[in-house]
Amino acid sequence: MPEHTTFIEQVAISLDDRSYDIHIGQGLLSHPETWSGLPQAQTAMIVTNDTIAPLYEAVLRNAISPHYKQVHTVVLPDGEAHKDWQTLNLIFDALLSKGCDRKTVLFALGGGVVGDMTGFAAASYMRGVPFIQVPTTLLSQVDSSVGGKTAINHPLGKNMIGAFYQPRRVVCDLGTLKTLPRRELSAGLAEVIKYGPIADMPFMEWIEANIDALMAQDPKALAHAVKRSCEIKAWVVGQDEREAGLRAILNFGHTFGHAIEAGLGFGVWLHGEAVGCGMVMAAELSHRLGKVDAAFVARLKILLVRAGLPVRGPVIDAADNAGHYIAHMRLDKKAEAGDIKFVVIDGPGLATVCGAPDDMVRDVINACCA
């Protein structure tokens, strides 16, 4: 256990009997108090990947071993390209081969891909076993580990096969961000930045003032960014767990971003990179719909560039790039009867979901792509 373990904050997700806390702090992985009050079982299984396992699997194993008679580990290949049925089955293979029962507790140790797949496996195995999110990337700490959305990808669309299934706890050890590559840090900042335009402009102003500290991985800046992001997401999820309305605003930039990911092939661009670029497109669409001025679009673009993110979309199809984007967006989860729904900024700090004319969407894509 580290000499100086600093507990920073708890953020509550209020969902009646599915409520749980997000623990945010330094050195939480190895701190005994982090793991008190876990679901009781004979067996636990750590699900991680081949990048994270050498760094943190032994630490987590040692920390939770006093609570379980057996702790197994399954190591998945790293990357969005492996967020599929074949890799998901590796988790089921391990659970079945070890004789794991319906009380077995799964621990998702890794980034968003590991968290999404572990959650989906937990929702499905024996019709539901408990799981704990232990996110090790900025993106997963501020977004994907919170709120119970679990899924795998299909070649035609991202996160199209999954379930809403809440974890029992989320443990955000900020110390794990020290090993995060620069590109992954920037990808995570995209999900931090999105919270400002959709819900909290003072937070966006804080990010603008502290983006250099965040890029330098200043511990205090990262702690505030993770905490505030989780607070906003907790507020939204608490009102709309299953994305019947308000929760859709959390997908700001994602409709365009998912089209980039699917169009290029999953894993070519990181999720946060695609979302960052998608936010520029969504802001430009908001401007063309008369909801924000051009200065707001430029302001958002400057912040994304400072965060090391791309702001020009890739050309997926030279013959009809906009058509290629639109075809993928018609498969978006928010689409209704093939009509694409976009999260747009309805004024700084406010977001809404609406449709837009195809000609306008085409113009936005053409204007925002390289």
Secondary structure, 3 states (H helix, E strand, C coil): CCCCCEEEEEEEECCHHHCEEEEEEECHHHCHHHHCCCCCCCEEEEEEECCCHHHHHHHHHHHHHHHCCEEEEEEECCCHHHCCHHHHHHHHHHHHHCCCCCCCEEEEEECHHHHHHHHHHHHHHHHCCCEEEEECCHHHHHHHCCCCEEEEEECCEEEEEEEECCCCEEEEEHHHHHHCCHHHHHHHHHHHHCHHHHHCHHHHHHHHHHHHHHHCCCHHHHHHHHHHHHHHHHHHHHHCCCCCCHHHHHHCCHHHHHHHHHHHCCCCCCHHHHHHHHHHHHHHHHHHCCCCCHHHHHHHHHHHHHCCCCCCECCCCCCCHHHHHHHHHCCCCCCECCECCEEEECCCCCEEEECCCHHHHHHHHHHHEC
